[in-house]
């Protein structure tokens, strides 16, 4: 038997408004829409991917419509903890670009061990960490 490789295909972040999240993650952050499939009611299977990785890991913008999801999302935010870490090759450029677009950063680019880190609000209930490797 050959080696089986397991990869992450989809990961998710809970959002309080899928349409607002779609706009923020595509129009502001620059992700590309991968799937937008109605699931009944107002919920959708709504995924985005990095523009340079159209077959890469999909980020599911998942509705926080159940009490467990809302409690989890609110708890992370109140503790100041990012729900996901994203990577960039030029954190200062992205910080400046996103700030010009009205994105609120709770932490500007700051050395944190082997990376520069910044934290911003995704307008959908989450804090997101943006990191750039150092060196």
Secondary structure, DSSP 8 states (H G I E B T S, - for coil): ---------EEEEEES-HHHHHHIIIIIT--EEEEEEE-STT-EEEEEE-TT-TTS-EEEEEE--SHHHHHHHHHHHHTT--SEEEE-S-HHHHHHHHHHTT--EEEEEEEETTEEEEEEE-SSS-EEEEEEE--
